[in-house]
Amino acid sequence: MPPHRMMGTLVEPRGAVPNKTDQLATAIRDAIGQGELVGGSLYSAQELGQRFGVSRTPVREALLRLADAGLVRIERNRGVRIMTTSDEDLAEICTLRLLLEPPAARRAAARMTDQERADLEAALQDMRERAEDEEAFFAADRRFHEVILRGSGNHRLADHVSSLRDAIALQGRRTLPARRMARQIIAEHETIAKAIATCAPSGAARAMRRHLLTTADLLVGDKDSTSYLDWQEWVGGEGCPHED
């Protein structure tokens, strides 16, 4: 199943205790995101079992979950292939995030609890402190967005966006630091957090939209491609916004 189709999620419902399959699926996903498992390459279940120190049964179960999330493709009698994400896939995924996350930020600004606001600030502080550690930085970035999505009260939405982020894990890294410095990303998140902290729903939605547009403009790539032109139609030709 190609990554741009409807995907499952690797995130367990809030309060659930991850089992061995959950943990292995997350470990394989992280290995893909870190480039340890190479996009386009084929791996056998036995090879993955040896790599992660588990038997074939949890490997098979984890791979089925990853296939649902669009991160791998199971090839019968051959193994599992690590999927790559095309510019078309990226444009579609970025469009979905743009449709989902600004309204979630708007609602979160109006209804988040004090604890959720504290969790948001903690994730932002982790981003500031871990700007030199790429993996830790993006883990904190992911937590920041998840706090907002769950703070909106729609947990299915939070799980779905998490699966979208999984599908672009490899491409997401290329915006830092070569094309986009950590301080810029942090500044965008600070604007979102400030709007939420001051209970400004419209401001939170605008700030989230600007952040996602900036991210997508870097991710989609070739500005002359059909995918980029389609993306521009979705966003009304805004491209990379530098002002409200």
N, C-alpha and C positions, 0 to 999 in steps of 0.2 A: 504494500500500500504506500503510495507516494506521500512524502511528508506534508504536502499542502492539503491533503484531504482531512476529513474529520478525524481527530486523534484522541486516543485515550490519555490517561494521565498517570504519572509515576508518584503523585502525591497522595498519601493516605488521608482519609477524613480526619478532621481535628480530633485528637484524643486517642486515635488508633495507635496500637503498638506495632511497629514494623516487624514482620517476620523475616525468615531467611531469604525468601524470594524478593521481598521488598528491598532488603538491604543489598542484595546482589544486583538487582535492577538499577538501583541508585549508583552502586559502585561502577557498573559497566557504563552507565550514562556519564558519570564523571570522567571515566577513562576516555570516552569519546570526546568530551568537551576539552580535555587536557591534551588531546592529540596522541595519547598512548595507543588507542585503537584508531587506525587511520581510515578516513573516509574513502569509500570505494573498495577497500580491501575485504577479503573473504576470510572468515575464521571458523574453525570447527568448534562444536560444543565441547569436545575433549580438550582442545587447546585452551578454551576459555575456562573450563573447569580447573585445569592445571594452573592457569594464571591466577585465579582467584581462590584456589584451594578448596573447591567444593565439588560435589558429585554432579553427574550429568542431569539428574532430575531437577534440582533447583535452577540449573543453567537453562534447561529447556523452558521452564516456567517463566524465568526472568526474560528470556528472549522473546517469548510470546507477548509479554507486556510491552517490551521495547518496540516490537513490531507494530503493536496497536498505536504506540506513540509516534510511529513514523521514523524512528531512529535507526532501525535495521530492517533488512528484508531477508526472510528465511528462504533459502534456496534448497529445495529437496535433494537429499543425497549429496549435497555439496557443503552446506554449512550456513553461515549467516553473513550477509554483506552489510558493512557500515554505510548508511545512506549519506549522500552529500545533498546539499540544499542549493537549488538553482536560484538565479535572480528572480525568476517567476515565483518560485516558492516563497522567497523572502518578501517580495512585494505583497503577496496575498496574506502572509502572516502579519506583516507590519500593518496592513489595512485592517485586519481583524483586531489587532491590539488598539489601533486608533479608534475603532468603533466601540470598544469595550471599556478601556481604562479611563478616559476622561469622565464619562458618566459615573464610573465607580468612584473616582476621586471626588467628584461633586457630592455624591451621597455620603462618602466617608467623612468629608469635612463637616457635614451636618449632624452626624450620628456617632462618631467614634467615641469610645469611652476614654477616661483619663489614662487607664492602663494601656490602651491601644496607642494613644498619642505618645506615651512614654516609650513604648516599644518602637514606634516610628523614629523617635529621636535617637534611640539606642542604635538602630540600624544605620542611621545617618552618621552617627559618631564613629561607628565601626568603619564606614566608608572613608571618613577623614583619616582615621588612624592606620588604615591598611592600604592606603593609596599606592604604596610601593610593592605590595604583594598582589599580583593580578588575580589569582584564584580567590583569595580571601576578599578582595575588593568586590569582585562580581558576586560572591556569595552574599555579602552584605547588601549589594544592590538588589539582588533577588529578594532578600528578606524585606527590604524597604517596600518594594512593590506589593509583596504578598500581604504585608500588614494593612496597606491601603485597601487592597481587594477584599480581604476578609473583613476589614472594618466597614466596608459597604454593606455587609450583611448577606452577600450572595456568595456562598462558599463554592457552589458549582462554577461560578464565574472565576473564582480564584484558582480552582483546579484546572480549568480549561486554559487560562492564560499561562499557567505553569507549564502545560504541555506545549504551548506555542513557543515558550522560551527554550524548552528542551530541544525543539526542532531546529533552532538557530544558534545552539550553544557554540558551535565552532566559529560561525561567522561573527558572532557578537564580540569575540575577542579581538577582531581585527580593527576595531575602532579605538583601541587603547594600546600603546600610546601614540602610534604612528600618525593617526589622523585625528585624534581627539584626546586631549589630555584629561587626566583624572580630575583635575581641579575644575574643568568645565562641566564634567558630569556631576560632580559634587554640587556645584553652583546651581545647576538645573534642579537637583533634588532638594536643595535648600529652599528654593522658591516654592516648590510644591509643599514642602513641610511647613513653611511659614503660613501659607494660605490655609492649610488644614488646622494648624495651631490656633489661628485667629478666627476659625469658624467662617471662612470665606469660600462657600461652595463654588461660585462662578470662577473665582481666582484659581482655585485648586484645579478645576477642569481645564482652564486655559493653560496653566503652567504644565499640566500633564500632557496636554496636546502638543505644546511647543517642544517638550522634551522628546516625545515619541516621534515627532516629525524630524527633529534633528538626527535622532538615532537612525531612523529609516532612510534618510537622505544619504547617510554614509554607507549603510548596509546594502542598499539596492544596487549600487555600483554604477555601471555604464549609463551615463546620462542620455545616450542616444538609443538605448535599447528599448524594445517594445515594452518590456516589464516596467521600466522607469516611466515611460510615457503613460502607461495604464495607471501607475501609481499616482502620477500627477493629476489625472482625471478624478481619481478618488478623493484627493485632498484639495481639489479646486485650484491646482497650479501653485500652491503655496510653497512647495519645495522645502528648503531649509530655512526656517523662520528665524530672524534675528530681532524681530520686534513684534509686539502684540498686534 
